[in-house]
Amino acid sequence: MRIGNAAAKQLQLDIYGELMDSVYLYDRWHQLISSAHWDNIIARADWLCDHWDQPDEGIWETRGGPKKFLYSQLMCWVGMERAIRLAIRRGLPADLERWRKARDAIYRGIMDRGWSPRLKAFTHYEGGEVLDAAVLLMPLVKFISPTDPKWLSTLDALTASLVSHSLVYRYDPLASPDGVRGAEGTFSACSFWYVEALTRAGAWMRRGWRSSRCSPTPTTWACMPSRSASRGSSKGTFTQALTHLALISAAFNLDRALG
């Protein structure tokens, strides 16, 4: 991460999905939301129907100009899907036909324009040819199966380009200039997302990782992919092994909590 925050003046569409998902989980596992809260959800879902396809600055608050970031589109899908699911489960009033139309349009847009045949991966933004670790949330929010061939191919691409010693970079600012000066470092949340994505894909349990980059040994306990030679050797250490075990444990606990 780097110093500076321009969020106050930015459009960040992903927040609506994060909000809707939180409300859905609260209503399901803690306490049923009130009628007034549902009216607020309706207003936000209706707003999303009209604005989900706008370019924005995305989760990483880039300064390189608005784009149709895949993560923002993904979370707009989450927002619509959770609102629909909550309305159906509770029998609450909603314009379900309109909401479903928006949800399905978002899904098709991601699948058709967020996929790069050249990279064989889902990309940073629509029409782009660079990667973004935020797409690691795609199977975690149940947008795509964690064993879908397109997702496994994306996981391979992310492992090759953005992972170094089990730590994950958000994106490559050299390939996708973000308008912010300074060197980019790894981001802890992305590393957690990565391990959980691997766990759901079964990469930790089945014999060998799909990529030849992974060669587990008694000292590493798990595969240690490397972003590139310039980032350092992919040789594992005992400390890295413990880090992996902690991340795996957290991933399993989160998966069990959210269902």
Backbone bond lengths (Angstrom), bond angles and torsions (degrees), N, CA, C in turn:
res aa  C-N    CA-C-N  psi(-1)  N-CA   C-N-CA  omega(-1)  CA-C   N-CA-C  phi
1 M - - - 1.468 - - 1.521 109.55 -
2 R 1.340 114.60 153.64 1.449 119.51 179.63 1.527 110.91 -125.35
3 I 1.326 116.50 162.84 1.467 121.67 -174.44 1.529 110.31 -74.24
4 G 1.319 116.20 141.49 1.455 120.87 175.94 1.518 111.12 121.38
5 N 1.326 116.43 143.85 1.450 120.51 -179.17 1.526 109.12 -147.83
6 A 1.333 115.90 114.41 1.461 120.69 179.49 1.522 110.87 -110.92
7 A 1.334 117.00 20.41 1.458 121.26 -172.89 1.517 113.24 -61.18
8 A 1.329 117.17 -30.87 1.464 120.56 -175.40 1.516 112.17 -61.70
9 K 1.320 117.21 -26.39 1.464 121.29 -177.49 1.530 112.54 -108.33
10 Q 1.324 117.21 11.59 1.459 121.04 -175.56 1.528 111.79 -109.95
11 L 1.324 114.57 153.50 1.458 121.27 168.63 1.515 107.82 -93.23
12 Q 1.320 116.86 121.38 1.464 122.07 179.32 1.527 108.22 -127.50
13 L 1.321 115.58 95.24 1.464 120.78 -173.99 1.518 113.18 -69.66
14 D 1.323 117.87 -20.47 1.464 119.91 -176.33 1.531 112.52 -63.71
15 I 1.326 118.10 -24.36 1.459 119.95 -175.29 1.526 111.98 -63.48
16 Y 1.325 117.32 -26.21 1.463 119.66 -178.47 1.529 111.02 -70.44
17 G 1.319 116.61 -37.66 1.459 119.44 176.13 1.514 111.87 -67.26
18 E 1.319 116.21 -41.10 1.463 120.26 179.32 1.530 110.64 -64.22
19 L 1.341 116.19 -38.90 1.457 120.75 177.66 1.534 111.01 -65.14
20 M 1.325 116.49 -49.36 1.474 120.85 -177.02 1.526 111.10 -63.10
21 D 1.318 116.64 -39.16 1.461 120.26 179.75 1.524 109.85 -65.16
22 S 1.336 116.70 -40.94 1.460 120.68 179.23 1.523 111.14 -64.06
23 V 1.334 116.00 -42.95 1.467 119.80 178.91 1.519 110.66 -63.69
24 Y 1.333 115.87 -41.83 1.465 119.44 179.99 1.527 110.94 -61.21
25 L 1.327 116.93 -46.45 1.463 120.70 -179.56 1.529 110.86 -65.87
26 Y 1.327 117.04 -39.17 1.473 120.99 177.56 1.532 110.12 -60.83
27 D 1.330 116.03 -46.22 1.463 120.17 -178.14 1.529 111.44 -66.67
28 R 1.304 116.15 -35.12 1.472 119.32 -176.38 1.521 112.49 -78.49
29 W 1.325 117.12 -39.81 1.456 119.48 -169.98 1.521 114.58 -109.50
30 H 1.323 118.32 -15.06 1.470 118.88 -176.78 1.518 112.18 -118.44
31 Q 1.306 117.38 -71.06 1.461 120.63 -174.69 1.519 109.62 -149.94
32 L 1.314 117.26 139.20 1.456 121.44 179.43 1.531 110.12 -64.25
33 I 1.330 115.39 134.61 1.460 118.84 -179.08 1.528 110.35 -72.73
34 S 1.326 116.30 157.05 1.460 122.11 -177.48 1.526 110.79 -80.54
35 S 1.326 115.21 168.90 1.466 120.45 177.52 1.527 111.04 -63.34
36 A 1.333 117.19 -36.43 1.469 120.56 177.87 1.522 111.15 -64.61
37 H 1.332 116.72 -41.18 1.460 120.04 176.88 1.522 110.62 -63.19
38 W 1.323 116.49 -39.64 1.461 118.72 179.33 1.527 111.02 -64.89
39 D 1.317 117.95 -36.57 1.467 120.63 176.06 1.527 110.73 -60.58
40 N 1.331 116.19 -38.48 1.472 119.84 176.49 1.525 111.27 -65.75
41 I 1.326 116.91 -39.62 1.457 120.68 178.23 1.529 110.15 -63.71
42 I 1.327 116.89 -42.56 1.467 120.42 177.96 1.531 110.64 -58.01
43 A 1.328 116.35 -45.32 1.473 120.51 -179.00 1.522 111.07 -60.99
44 R 1.332 117.11 -41.24 1.461 120.36 -179.00 1.531 111.66 -73.43
45 A 1.309 117.41 -37.35 1.458 120.24 177.62 1.531 110.65 -65.74
46 D 1.334 116.81 -40.72 1.461 120.46 177.59 1.532 110.71 -64.43
47 W 1.346 116.08 -39.39 1.469 119.77 177.08 1.526 110.77 -62.67
48 L 1.323 116.72 -42.19 1.463 120.47 178.98 1.523 111.98 -61.48
49 C 1.316 116.63 -37.56 1.461 120.38 178.72 1.525 111.38 -56.29
50 D 1.333 117.05 -32.35 1.459 121.76 -177.00 1.524 114.03 -93.35
51 H 1.330 118.19 -17.30 1.462 119.95 -170.20 1.527 115.10 -126.45
52 W 1.321 119.76 -1.42 1.465 120.66 -173.40 1.521 113.67 -61.27
53 D 1.343 117.66 -26.35 1.467 119.74 -174.63 1.527 113.26 -91.71
54 Q 1.339 118.39 12.06 1.453 120.88 177.37 1.528 111.16 -79.30
55 P 1.326 117.80 147.16 1.473 120.08 169.76 1.529 109.37 -66.39
56 D 1.323 116.58 149.21 1.469 120.38 176.82 1.517 109.31 -145.24
57 E 1.332 116.76 -174.38 1.472 121.04 -179.56 1.522 112.03 -93.93
58 G 1.324 117.71 -10.05 1.454 120.76 171.51 1.512 115.52 76.93
59 I 1.312 114.48 178.14 1.461 122.57 -177.07 1.523 112.12 -61.29
60 W 1.342 117.80 -31.22 1.461 120.40 -175.23 1.522 112.49 -90.00
61 E 1.332 117.97 1.89 1.465 122.74 175.14 1.527 111.44 53.10
62 T 1.330 116.26 50.04 1.457 120.80 -176.20 1.527 111.06 -67.66
63 R 1.331 115.76 158.54 1.463 121.80 177.64 1.527 110.88 -109.04
64 G 1.305 116.52 13.87 1.469 120.65 -177.09 1.515 113.69 -90.76
65 G 1.316 117.85 10.67 1.453 120.70 179.88 1.520 111.49 100.23
66 P 1.342 116.86 150.27 1.471 120.03 -179.37 1.517 112.47 -62.96
67 K 1.321 115.40 143.08 1.462 122.94 175.61 1.523 108.13 -142.57
68 K 1.297 116.26 166.53 1.459 120.12 174.53 1.526 108.05 -87.27
69 F 1.322 115.00 79.71 1.455 121.07 -177.61 1.524 109.99 -68.02
70 L 1.326 115.42 136.49 1.455 119.79 -177.56 1.525 110.98 -62.62
71 Y 1.327 117.56 -39.67 1.463 119.05 -178.93 1.522 111.08 -61.74
72 S 1.332 117.10 -39.81 1.465 119.99 179.05 1.524 110.44 -63.53
73 Q 1.333 116.21 -42.40 1.457 120.21 177.40 1.531 110.63 -63.99
74 L 1.316 115.87 -41.28 1.463 120.89 178.17 1.519 111.21 -57.42
75 M 1.331 116.56 -46.27 1.459 119.58 -177.45 1.524 111.89 -73.52
76 C 1.332 117.82 -25.96 1.466 119.13 171.18 1.529 109.52 -64.86
77 W 1.334 115.97 -39.67 1.472 119.88 175.58 1.529 109.48 -61.29
78 V 1.336 116.99 -44.80 1.462 120.67 178.72 1.528 110.22 -58.57
79 G 1.340 116.64 -44.02 1.445 120.13 -179.75 1.512 112.44 -58.42
80 M 1.325 116.44 -46.72 1.464 120.12 -179.80 1.526 110.87 -69.38
81 E 1.322 117.50 -42.32 1.465 120.92 -176.97 1.522 111.55 -64.97
82 R 1.332 116.97 -41.64 1.466 119.57 -179.56 1.537 110.91 -70.77
83 A 1.322 117.15 -36.81 1.463 119.74 177.49 1.532 110.26 -63.42
84 I 1.322 116.02 -42.68 1.467 120.55 177.80 1.521 110.68 -63.39
85 R 1.320 115.82 -45.90 1.467 120.24 -178.45 1.532 111.63 -62.26
86 L 1.323 115.62 -41.12 1.460 119.98 179.93 1.531 111.13 -66.96
87 A 1.333 116.79 -42.26 1.464 120.87 179.26 1.522 111.28 -60.67
88 I 1.326 115.91 -42.90 1.468 120.24 -178.57 1.525 110.65 -70.02
89 R 1.328 116.76 -44.48 1.461 119.97 -177.00 1.524 112.15 -64.42
90 R 1.332 115.91 -36.63 1.462 120.34 -178.28 1.529 113.07 -95.52
91 G 1.325 117.80 -9.71 1.452 120.27 -176.11 1.514 112.51 68.93
92 L 1.338 116.88 34.75 1.458 122.03 -176.04 1.533 110.69 -88.87
93 P 1.329 117.53 151.94 1.469 120.79 -178.46 1.522 110.93 -68.77
94 A 1.331 116.36 136.12 1.461 120.73 -179.55 1.518 109.17 -166.17
95 D 1.323 115.79 153.77 1.464 121.44 174.58 1.526 107.76 -85.26
96 L 1.317 115.88 73.08 1.461 121.02 -171.96 1.519 112.75 -61.97
97 E 1.304 117.48 -35.52 1.468 119.49 179.52 1.521 111.05 -61.55
98 R 1.315 117.00 -44.24 1.460 121.21 178.57 1.520 110.94 -66.91
99 W 1.304 117.09 -43.94 1.460 120.96 -179.17 1.531 110.84 -63.62
100 R 1.317 117.37 -42.17 1.468 120.21 179.66 1.523 111.05 -65.31
101 K 1.316 116.28 -38.13 1.464 119.66 178.68 1.521 110.75 -61.46
102 A 1.339 116.78 -43.47 1.469 120.57 178.08 1.521 110.84 -66.42
103 R 1.329 116.95 -45.13 1.474 120.75 179.78 1.521 111.26 -57.61
104 D 1.323 116.77 -45.95 1.461 120.60 -177.12 1.524 111.70 -69.71
105 A 1.347 117.06 -34.60 1.462 120.27 177.42 1.524 110.46 -65.54
106 I 1.332 116.94 -39.54 1.462 120.65 177.58 1.527 110.15 -63.04
107 Y 1.324 116.18 -44.80 1.469 120.73 -179.68 1.524 110.64 -58.59
108 R 1.322 116.69 -49.32 1.460 120.76 -178.64 1.520 111.25 -63.91
109 G 1.331 116.16 -37.87 1.452 119.28 178.94 1.520 112.33 -62.38
110 I 1.332 116.74 -42.76 1.466 120.56 178.70 1.521 110.52 -65.18
111 M 1.311 116.32 -45.84 1.459 120.08 -177.94 1.532 112.52 -66.10
112 D 1.318 116.18 -37.28 1.467 119.67 -175.84 1.525 113.34 -86.91
113 R 1.340 117.48 -39.42 1.469 120.16 -172.44 1.526 113.37 -112.76
114 G 1.330 116.41 -8.48 1.464 119.76 177.53 1.513 113.07 -97.82
115 W 1.325 116.85 0.42 1.463 122.54 -178.84 1.519 109.70 -105.50
116 S 1.325 116.68 132.69 1.465 121.96 177.52 1.523 109.91 -105.41
117 P 1.335 118.55 112.51 1.468 120.23 176.22 1.522 112.13 -61.07
118 R 1.348 116.79 -31.04 1.466 119.37 -179.44 1.522 111.50 -70.51
119 L 1.331 116.56 -46.33 1.465 120.59 179.69 1.521 112.56 -80.38
120 K 1.346 115.56 -17.89 1.463 121.02 -172.56 1.535 109.94 54.65
121 A 1.341 113.87 49.20 1.462 119.53 -176.30 1.519 109.54 -160.07
122 F 1.339 114.74 157.62 1.453 120.34 169.23 1.528 107.84 -76.22
123 T 1.327 115.92 143.55 1.459 120.05 -166.98 1.529 113.39 -109.57
124 H 1.319 114.28 177.15 1.464 123.87 -177.93 1.536 111.45 -63.31
125 Y 1.325 115.91 -44.07 1.459 121.27 -179.54 1.526 109.46 -150.97
126 E 1.313 115.74 164.78 1.462 122.01 -175.38 1.525 111.26 -58.67
127 G 1.330 115.62 127.08 1.447 120.97 179.76 1.513 114.69 79.63
128 G 1.336 118.15 0.01 1.459 121.73 -178.50 1.515 113.02 -84.18
129 E 1.324 114.89 169.40 1.465 121.30 178.65 1.523 110.36 -129.34
130 V 1.330 116.30 32.98 1.462 121.65 177.49 1.524 108.64 -129.33
131 L 1.330 116.28 164.57 1.462 122.05 -173.10 1.526 111.89 -104.51
132 D 1.336 114.75 159.60 1.456 121.96 -179.49 1.523 108.06 -144.56
133 A 1.320 117.13 125.59 1.464 120.70 -178.40 1.521 112.45 -65.17
134 A 1.329 118.64 -17.68 1.456 120.62 -179.90 1.527 111.79 -63.34
135 V 1.332 117.69 -23.20 1.473 119.05 178.87 1.525 111.32 -68.42
136 L 1.331 117.91 -10.02 1.464 120.71 175.98 1.529 111.58 -59.20
137 L 1.324 116.92 -19.21 1.462 120.07 179.71 1.530 112.80 -80.29
138 M 1.314 118.27 -7.32 1.468 120.47 -177.04 1.528 112.75 -54.60
139 P 1.339 119.91 -50.83 1.468 118.72 177.82 1.526 112.52 -76.54
140 L 1.323 117.75 -23.68 1.462 120.47 -177.52 1.523 111.78 -70.43
141 V 1.342 116.29 -30.27 1.471 120.00 178.00 1.522 111.40 -96.28
142 K 1.339 115.75 9.31 1.463 123.39 175.34 1.523 113.30 68.60
143 F 1.339 116.49 28.81 1.466 120.08 173.98 1.526 110.49 -76.15
144 I 1.329 116.46 -35.90 1.458 121.79 -177.26 1.521 108.60 -139.96
145 S 1.315 116.10 150.85 1.462 120.09 177.45 1.523 110.07 -64.98
146 P 1.322 118.82 138.68 1.465 120.85 179.26 1.516 113.44 -67.23
147 T 1.340 117.39 -9.45 1.465 120.66 177.27 1.525 111.92 -115.38
148 D 1.330 117.30 10.71 1.464 121.26 175.96 1.536 108.76 -60.56
149 P 1.338 118.57 135.64 1.477 119.78 -179.61 1.530 113.57 -54.49
150 K 1.325 117.20 -38.39 1.463 119.11 178.24 1.524 110.84 -64.54
151 W 1.329 116.59 -36.77 1.455 118.68 -179.46 1.519 111.00 -72.34
152 L 1.331 118.14 -42.32 1.463 120.43 179.33 1.527 110.67 -62.15
153 S 1.327 116.79 -36.17 1.457 120.40 176.59 1.527 110.57 -66.73
154 T 1.332 116.97 -39.72 1.464 121.10 176.58 1.527 110.60 -63.06
155 L 1.318 116.55 -41.77 1.459 121.24 179.47 1.523 110.71 -61.63
156 D 1.321 116.56 -39.92 1.463 120.54 175.79 1.527 111.04 -61.37
157 A 1.332 116.11 -44.96 1.463 120.39 -178.12 1.524 111.45 -64.72
158 L 1.319 116.68 -41.70 1.460 120.68 178.17 1.526 110.99 -64.42
159 T 1.329 116.09 -40.72 1.461 120.56 179.28 1.522 110.85 -60.88
160 A 1.322 116.59 -40.88 1.463 120.73 -177.65 1.526 112.38 -71.78
161 S 1.329 117.22 -32.36 1.462 120.04 -169.60 1.528 115.57 -105.01
162 L 1.332 117.68 -31.81 1.463 119.35 -169.78 1.525 114.64 -120.90
163 V 1.328 117.89 1.62 1.462 120.47 -176.17 1.522 110.53 -109.13
164 S 1.323 116.02 133.37 1.455 121.69 176.67 1.522 109.10 -138.39
165 H 1.329 116.75 113.58 1.463 121.58 179.24 1.532 111.21 53.31
166 S 1.292 116.86 45.40 1.468 125.24 177.14 1.521 113.46 73.73
167 L 1.340 118.28 -3.12 1.464 121.84 175.79 1.525 109.05 -98.66
168 V 1.325 116.43 147.11 1.459 120.44 -168.72 1.526 111.11 -121.30
169 Y 1.333 115.24 131.93 1.459 121.88 173.09 1.522 109.60 -82.79
170 R 1.326 116.75 147.70 1.467 120.39 178.93 1.526 111.09 -64.98
171 Y 1.310 116.53 -47.73 1.461 123.50 -179.83 1.518 107.05 -167.31
172 D 1.308 117.89 176.10 1.459 121.70 179.10 1.529 108.27 -103.52
173 P 1.355 118.67 105.84 1.468 120.31 -177.82 1.523 113.68 -66.32
174 L 1.329 117.76 -16.78 1.467 119.86 175.70 1.525 110.73 -74.48
175 A 1.326 116.11 -36.83 1.466 120.46 178.57 1.515 111.74 -81.83
176 S 1.343 116.56 -29.28 1.458 122.03 -179.53 1.525 108.91 -134.44
177 P 1.349 117.88 83.33 1.469 121.24 -176.57 1.527 111.74 -54.53
178 D 1.340 115.18 133.14 1.459 119.93 -175.30 1.522 113.50 -111.74
179 G 1.335 117.06 2.76 1.456 120.09 177.07 1.512 114.83 78.92
180 V 1.330 117.37 8.70 1.461 121.20 -179.59 1.521 108.88 -115.31
181 R 1.326 116.89 132.62 1.458 120.51 179.22 1.525 111.27 -81.21
182 G 1.313 116.03 156.58 1.457 121.07 177.87 1.518 112.19 106.66
183 A 1.328 114.77 161.82 1.459 120.99 -178.73 1.524 110.73 -79.13
184 E 1.293 116.24 147.69 1.464 122.59 179.62 1.523 110.14 -91.50
185 G 1.312 116.61 135.28 1.456 121.46 176.30 1.511 111.27 -110.25
186 T 1.320 116.69 172.42 1.463 120.16 176.84 1.524 109.94 -70.96
187 F 1.336 115.35 160.75 1.464 121.05 -174.93 1.525 108.16 -126.40
188 S 1.341 116.81 121.66 1.461 121.49 -171.61 1.522 113.20 -58.13
189 A 1.331 117.83 -42.36 1.464 120.00 -178.02 1.524 110.88 -59.24
190 C 1.325 116.75 -39.02 1.470 120.32 179.77 1.524 110.88 -62.91
191 S 1.322 116.49 -35.03 1.465 119.98 179.24 1.527 111.05 -66.68
192 F 1.327 117.25 -38.26 1.464 120.68 175.79 1.529 110.68 -65.98
193 W 1.334 116.30 -44.20 1.464 119.85 178.47 1.528 110.30 -59.57
194 Y 1.326 116.04 -40.17 1.463 121.48 -177.57 1.524 110.83 -62.44
195 V 1.328 116.39 -48.20 1.463 119.81 -178.34 1.526 110.45 -64.92
196 E 1.331 117.13 -40.68 1.459 118.16 178.95 1.526 111.09 -65.97
197 A 1.335 117.74 -38.58 1.461 120.56 177.34 1.521 110.77 -62.34
198 L 1.326 116.47 -41.54 1.466 120.39 176.76 1.529 110.68 -63.53
199 T 1.328 116.28 -42.25 1.456 121.04 -179.63 1.519 110.76 -60.87
200 R 1.323 116.00 -47.27 1.464 119.38 -179.33 1.517 112.17 -66.61
201 A 1.325 116.31 -29.27 1.462 119.98 177.48 1.522 111.85 -77.53
202 G 1.333 117.23 -10.86 1.454 121.11 179.38 1.514 113.41 84.74
203 A 1.343 116.54 11.57 1.462 119.39 -175.32 1.519 112.82 -67.29
204 W 1.337 118.16 -25.95 1.453 120.47 -178.14 1.530 111.65 -80.60
205 M 1.336 115.62 -23.98 1.458 118.30 -174.02 1.521 114.04 -98.18
206 R 1.345 116.24 -35.08 1.457 116.47 -176.41 1.518 110.35 -78.74
207 R 1.319 116.29 161.66 1.467 120.83 -175.81 1.531 109.70 -72.19
208 G 1.332 115.09 110.90 1.461 119.83 177.05 1.506 113.26 79.72
209 W 1.303 115.97 141.72 1.461 122.69 174.31 1.510 107.76 -81.33
210 R 1.336 118.56 152.00 1.442 122.72 -175.42 1.519 111.31 -59.09
211 S 1.322 116.66 -31.35 1.446 120.00 -176.96 1.524 110.87 -89.31
212 S 1.327 116.01 145.63 1.458 120.43 177.63 1.518 111.90 -69.05
213 R 1.346 117.10 -9.44 1.464 119.94 179.49 1.513 112.25 -69.88
214 C 1.331 117.67 -14.91 1.460 119.86 -175.84 1.515 110.52 -103.82
215 S 1.314 116.37 120.81 1.457 121.66 176.85 1.521 108.43 -135.55
216 P 1.340 117.63 83.21 1.460 120.20 -177.01 1.522 112.15 -58.49
217 T 1.322 115.34 142.41 1.455 121.22 177.86 1.509 108.34 -131.52
218 P 1.344 118.30 166.77 1.469 120.01 179.49 1.522 113.96 -57.87
219 T 1.355 118.02 -23.69 1.458 119.25 -177.41 1.513 112.85 -92.25
220 T 1.329 118.10 -19.46 1.461 118.90 -178.62 1.509 112.32 -94.56
221 W 1.328 119.21 -29.11 1.457 124.04 178.48 1.514 112.59 70.37
222 A 1.302 118.41 -24.03 1.464 122.30 179.05 1.513 107.71 -155.45
223 C 1.329 115.78 165.07 1.461 118.27 -175.82 1.517 110.83 -70.39
224 M 1.320 116.23 142.80 1.448 122.16 -178.15 1.522 109.41 -121.62
225 P 1.321 119.44 79.48 1.451 120.45 -179.15 1.519 111.29 -67.97
226 S 1.321 115.83 152.09 1.450 121.03 -179.38 1.516 110.19 -119.70
227 R 1.335 116.65 138.60 1.458 120.53 -178.43 1.516 110.63 -64.78
228 S 1.296 117.14 -47.48 1.460 121.07 178.67 1.516 108.11 -166.59
229 A 1.326 115.47 166.64 1.462 119.63 -179.51 1.524 110.78 -61.26
230 S 1.356 116.30 -32.39 1.456 119.07 -178.36 1.515 112.25 -68.02
231 R 1.329 117.39 -20.91 1.453 120.19 179.24 1.523 111.85 -85.84
232 G 1.314 116.06 -8.42 1.450 118.88 178.69 1.505 111.98 121.14
233 S 1.297 116.42 169.64 1.457 122.97 -178.87 1.513 110.97 -68.64
234 S 1.363 116.19 152.91 1.469 120.54 178.37 1.531 111.26 -90.45
235 K 1.328 116.37 7.49 1.451 119.43 -179.50 1.524 110.15 -66.88
236 G 1.313 116.24 129.62 1.458 120.81 -176.14 1.520 112.41 -80.43
237 T 1.301 115.27 161.88 1.454 122.18 176.00 1.514 108.42 -129.49
238 F 1.311 116.40 166.31 1.456 119.62 -179.73 1.528 110.61 -64.89
239 T 1.346 116.84 -36.29 1.461 119.89 177.36 1.513 111.10 -61.48
240 Q 1.325 116.92 -42.46 1.459 120.71 177.60 1.524 110.72 -63.25
241 A 1.316 115.77 -37.57 1.465 119.67 179.15 1.522 110.26 -61.13
242 L 1.339 116.28 -45.12 1.459 119.71 178.54 1.525 111.09 -63.86
243 T 1.334 116.49 -37.56 1.460 120.15 177.11 1.518 110.76 -60.37
244 H 1.331 115.57 -44.58 1.463 120.39 178.95 1.522 110.94 -60.77
245 L 1.327 116.54 -44.85 1.456 119.61 -178.38 1.523 110.92 -62.44
246 A 1.340 116.56 -40.14 1.463 120.01 178.56 1.518 110.79 -65.21
247 L 1.323 117.00 -41.98 1.454 120.94 179.63 1.516 111.69 -65.72
248 I 1.333 116.29 -41.57 1.463 120.22 178.91 1.519 110.26 -62.42
249 S 1.351 116.34 -44.19 1.456 120.33 179.12 1.515 110.92 -60.24
250 A 1.339 116.49 -43.31 1.479 120.68 178.92 1.511 110.75 -63.13
251 A 1.337 116.51 -40.10 1.464 120.31 -178.80 1.524 110.42 -63.87
252 F 1.335 116.80 -44.53 1.460 119.95 -179.88 1.526 110.94 -65.01
253 N 1.332 117.19 -40.29 1.457 120.07 179.30 1.515 111.80 -64.56
254 L 1.337 116.53 -40.32 1.460 120.99 178.43 1.522 110.18 -65.82
255 D 1.320 116.42 -44.18 1.457 120.41 -179.99 1.528 110.82 -60.88
256 R 1.332 116.81 -40.75 1.453 120.35 -179.89 1.525 111.27 -68.04
257 A 1.341 116.49 -35.30 1.464 120.50 -179.08 1.529 112.17 -70.31
258 L 1.347 115.92 -39.75 1.462 119.88 -175.01 1.516 112.97 -89.42
259 G 1.322 117.69 -20.81 1.465 120.60 177.65 1.528 112.23 80.36
